[in-house]
Amino acid sequence: MKASELTKKVKLKLVGLDGNAISLVGHFSKQARKEGWTRDEIDLVIAEAMSGDYNHLFCTLMDHCK
């Protein structure tokens, strides 16, 4: 499965958070765990997010947030 095939979204507003990439990934991961995502689902999104530059990371996380 690819991260783009995952239809789940977390309730997280990335705008306004510390823009550091590691911080954004941490906020996403913490919220996803709170909402019952599996470790594999979280890892899938994070791996995809970190496979490119900062813009790719931000866009990937945004795709999985509502």
C-alpha positions in Angstrom: 0.0 0.0 0.0 1.1 3.5 -0.7 0.5 6.6 1.5 -1.6 8.1 -1.3 -4.0 5.1 -1.2 -4.7 5.7 2.5 -8.0 7.5 2.8 -7.8 8.2 6.5 -7.3 11.8 7.7 -6.3 13.2 11.1 -7.9 16.3 12.6 -4.8 18.5 12.6 -4.1 22.0 11.5 -0.5 22.2 10.4 -0.6 25.9 9.7 0.5 27.8 12.8 2.6 25.0 14.2 6.4 25.1 14.4 7.4 24.7 10.8 10.4 22.4 11.6 10.0 19.2 9.6 10.6 16.9 12.7 8.1 18.9 14.7 5.5 18.6 12.0 6.0 14.8 11.7 5.8 14.5 15.5 2.5 16.4 15.7 1.1 14.3 12.9 2.2 11.0 14.5 0.9 12.0 17.9 -2.5 13.0 16.6 -2.7 9.9 14.4 -2.0 7.6 17.4 -4.7 9.5 19.4 -7.2 8.8 16.6 -6.4 5.1 16.4 -4.2 4.8 13.4 -1.9 1.7 13.4 1.8 2.1 13.6 2.1 0.8 10.0 -0.3 3.5 8.7 1.6 6.2 10.5 4.9 4.9 9.3 3.6 4.7 5.7 2.7 8.4 5.7 5.9 9.5 7.4 8.1 7.4 5.0 6.4 9.0 2.0 6.6 12.5 3.6 10.3 12.1 4.2 11.1 10.7 0.8 11.5 14.2 -0.7 12.2 17.8 0.1 10.4 20.0 2.7 7.7 20.9 0.3 6.9 17.3 -0.4 6.9 16.5 3.4 4.4 19.4 4.1 2.2 18.5 1.2 2.1 14.8 2.1 1.2 15.6 5.7 -1.5 18.0 4.5 -3.0 15.3 2.3 -3.6 13.3 5.4 -5.0 16.1 7.6 -8.4 17.7 7.6 
